[in-house]
């Protein structure tokens, strides 16, 4: 089964306030970071003291850097559906179809890659 995700235009994108409070900054999580006058895809390498150590996708470790998670001018969540992060957050509420008959409200309690 293939999921089709419509990616919003940059000017139509809405970033929830304080988005970082509900985001799981696990190793490998995708984010977008602002550098060199543009937004770039990056992956979290480490999370420590409200900062993330980022590796820009396609770049080497010489470009890695630490960014404060609440620095909205430098860090934002990925486009919804682009990395799976928006669909795989521990604690996230969702609807679950059981036995193809009934929908239940649930929450993600564990996420394994």
N, C-alpha and C positions, 0 to 999 in steps of 0.2 A: 504494500500500500504506500502510495506517495502522497505526502502532504504538500500542498501548494501554499506558499506564504507570500502575500503581497507586501513588499517592502515599501514603507512610506517614504515620500520625498523628504529630503533633509529639512526643508522649511515646514513640513507638516508634522514632524516628529515631536512628540510630547514626552519629556522626561519627568517621571513622577518626582515630587519634592522628596528629599531625603531618601532617595531610592536605595542608597547603600545600606540602610538599616535592615532591609529585608533581602539583601543579596548575599549569596553564599560565596565568599571569596576563597574557594577551595583551589588547590593546585590544579592548573589546567583550565580554570574557568575563563571564558572569553569576556573581554571588556573592550571598550574603545578609549583610546588615549589621544589627547591633543598634543601634537609636536610638529614643529616645522610648518606651522600655519595650516594644518589639516588634521582630520580625525583618522586614526590608524587602528586597525584591529590588533589586539594584544592578548596575551595569555598570562594569567597569574602564575608566578613561580613560587612565591611565598606571601604569607599574610602575617603581619607582626605590628603590634602597637598602632593600629588604625592606619597602617600603610600597606601598600601592595608592591611587591617586587615584580615588575613587568618584563616580559619578553615580547617585543613586537614581532608579529607573524612575518616570517620571511627574513628576519634580521638575525644577526649573531649576538652573542653575549656582550659584545662591546657596546651595544646600544641599550642594554638592559638599564632600568632605572627604578627608583622608589618613588611612589606617588601617594599622597594622602588620599584616603578613600572619600573624604568629603570635599575634595577640591573639584567643584563642579565645572571649573574652567578647563580642567585637565583630564577628567575621568567621567565616563558615563557608561550605562549598561549597553550591551549590544542590541542591535535591532531585534525586536521580538521574533523568536523563531530562528534566528540566524545561527545560534550555537547550541540550542537546547537549554541554556541557562534559565530562560524565562519559564520553562516548563518543568524544571527539575530542582526546585528550591525546597529544602527541608522546611516544613511548617506551612508550606503553601496549601491553601484550601482549593479543592477541586471536586468535580462531580465524577462519579465512577459508575459505569454500567455493569451490573451484576447479572449473570446468566442471560444476557441479551433481553432482559425483561424490565428491570427496575433500576432507577438511578438513585445513588446514595451520595450524600455529602461526605467527603473524607479529607484527609490531610496527608501530605508526604511526610513520612517519619524517617526514611532512610533513602539515600540515593547512592547507587553503585554504578560506576561507568561501565 
